[in-house]
């Protein structure tokens, strides 16, 4: 990044248009995790945007267009969390179209977290693999941690909360990691970097076996 922002902002991009979306609920939990470290978090709900199908043209969109609004909101963030249900072994068309309408200006150098949901047993692993490839192609820093929720209709209770506390914490940890590394990536003083790094959770993979 060319400049160091005064504050770290994290956005979540929801790839589901369903009114009572499990993806949206999952993303909100991830953003709750990010809010513990980030200065601001916000959910980008694609139901609120009227986006044209990407046709590959290089024409400019007006400043009041929803395409421009989407681009500006993502571009202003230092960390992005993508959420999607898995449809036919991949992520949704609405999310693909939104991503196709953006590019390096919105994603390059940003921290990128991934969550997915599925009615089946796999939890959206294929969708996450595809999104990870797209993140790399856009020169984003895709964090290692990700969450794929299988049988998602059983994961939430009637009030919209996770039934399983450990699963809830895993989702929130995705948000925390995006916020943590977004801050580290933009830290303007070595002392701040060291302090935040020392506060990072212990890596269980580094323990003596």
TATA-V971625 format. One record per backbone hydrogen bond with DSSP energy under -0.5 kcal/mol. NH is the residue of the N-H (numbers start at 0). CO is the residue of the C=O. E is the energy in kcal/mol with one decimal. If there is no record, write none. Layout:
nh=NH co=CO e=E
nh=NH co=CO e=E
This chain:
nh=4 co=2 e=-0.6
nh=8 co=6 e=-0.5
nh=9 co=39 e=-2.4
nh=10 co=78 e=-2.2
nh=11 co=41 e=-2.2
nh=12 co=80 e=-2.9
nh=13 co=11 e=-0.6
nh=13 co=43 e=-2.3
nh=14 co=12 e=-0.6
nh=14 co=82 e=-2.6
nh=20 co=17 e=-0.7
nh=20 co=18 e=-1.0
nh=24 co=20 e=-1.7
nh=25 co=21 e=-2.5
nh=26 co=22 e=-2.7
nh=27 co=23 e=-2.3
nh=28 co=24 e=-1.6
nh=29 co=25 e=-2.1
nh=30 co=26 e=-2.7
nh=31 co=27 e=-1.9
nh=32 co=28 e=-1.8
nh=33 co=29 e=-2.0
nh=34 co=30 e=-2.2
nh=35 co=31 e=-0.5
nh=35 co=32 e=-1.0
nh=36 co=33 e=-1.9
nh=37 co=33 e=-3.2
nh=38 co=7 e=-1.9
nh=39 co=7 e=-1.4
nh=41 co=9 e=-1.6
nh=43 co=11 e=-3.8
nh=44 co=42 e=-0.8
nh=45 co=13 e=-0.7
nh=45 co=43 e=-0.7
nh=47 co=44 e=-2.3
nh=48 co=45 e=-1.2
nh=50 co=48 e=-0.9
nh=64 co=61 e=-1.7
nh=68 co=64 e=-2.0
nh=69 co=65 e=-2.5
nh=70 co=66 e=-2.6
nh=71 co=67 e=-2.6
nh=72 co=68 e=-2.1
nh=73 co=69 e=-2.3
nh=74 co=70 e=-2.9
nh=75 co=71 e=-1.7
nh=76 co=73 e=-1.3
nh=77 co=8 e=-2.5
nh=78 co=8 e=-1.6
nh=79 co=110 e=-3.0
nh=80 co=10 e=-2.5
nh=81 co=79 e=-0.5
nh=81 co=112 e=-2.8
nh=82 co=12 e=-2.3
nh=83 co=114 e=-1.4
nh=85 co=116 e=-1.8
nh=86 co=84 e=-0.6
nh=86 co=89 e=-2.6
nh=87 co=85 e=-0.5
nh=89 co=86 e=-1.3
nh=95 co=91 e=-2.0
nh=96 co=92 e=-2.6
nh=97 co=93 e=-1.8
nh=98 co=94 e=-2.5
nh=99 co=95 e=-2.6
nh=100 co=96 e=-1.4
nh=101 co=98 e=-1.5
nh=105 co=102 e=-0.9
nh=106 co=102 e=-1.6
nh=107 co=103 e=-2.5
nh=108 co=138 e=-2.7
nh=109 co=106 e=-2.4
nh=110 co=77 e=-1.9
nh=111 co=140 e=-2.7
nh=112 co=79 e=-2.8
nh=113 co=144 e=-0.5
nh=114 co=81 e=-2.3
nh=115 co=146 e=-2.2
nh=116 co=83 e=-1.7
nh=117 co=148 e=-1.9
nh=127 co=123 e=-2.0
nh=128 co=124 e=-2.3
nh=129 co=125 e=-2.0
nh=130 co=126 e=-2.3
nh=131 co=127 e=-2.5
nh=132 co=128 e=-1.8
nh=133 co=129 e=-2.1
nh=134 co=130 e=-2.7
nh=135 co=131 e=-2.1
nh=136 co=132 e=-2.2
nh=137 co=133 e=-1.6
nh=138 co=135 e=-1.8
nh=139 co=134 e=-2.7
nh=140 co=109 e=-3.4
nh=141 co=139 e=-1.0
nh=142 co=111 e=-2.3
nh=142 co=140 e=-0.6
nh=146 co=113 e=-1.4
nh=148 co=115 e=-2.7
nh=148 co=122 e=-0.5
nh=149 co=147 e=-0.7
nh=150 co=119 e=-2.5
nh=151 co=117 e=-2.4
nh=153 co=150 e=-2.4
nh=154 co=151 e=-1.4
nh=155 co=151 e=-0.7
nh=156 co=160 e=-3.0
nh=159 co=156 e=-1.7
nh=162 co=154 e=-2.9
nh=163 co=154 e=-0.5
nh=164 co=162 e=-0.6
nh=167 co=163 e=-2.1
nh=168 co=164 e=-2.3
nh=169 co=165 e=-1.9
nh=170 co=166 e=-2.2
nh=171 co=167 e=-2.4
nh=172 co=168 e=-2.1
nh=173 co=169 e=-1.3
nh=174 co=170 e=-1.3
nh=175 co=171 e=-2.4
nh=176 co=172 e=-2.7
nh=177 co=173 e=-2.2
nh=178 co=174 e=-2.3
nh=179 co=175 e=-3.0
nh=180 co=176 e=-2.7
nh=181 co=177 e=-1.9
nh=182 co=178 e=-2.1
nh=183 co=179 e=-2.3
nh=184 co=180 e=-2.4
nh=185 co=181 e=-1.1
nh=185 co=182 e=-0.6
nh=186 co=182 e=-0.8
nh=186 co=183 e=-0.6
nh=191 co=188 e=-0.6
nh=192 co=188 e=-1.9
nh=193 co=189 e=-2.6
nh=194 co=190 e=-2.2
nh=195 co=191 e=-2.5
nh=196 co=192 e=-2.4
nh=197 co=193 e=-2.4
nh=198 co=194 e=-1.0
nh=199 co=195 e=-0.5
nh=199 co=196 e=-1.1
nh=203 co=201 e=-0.8
nh=205 co=202 e=-2.0
nh=206 co=203 e=-1.1
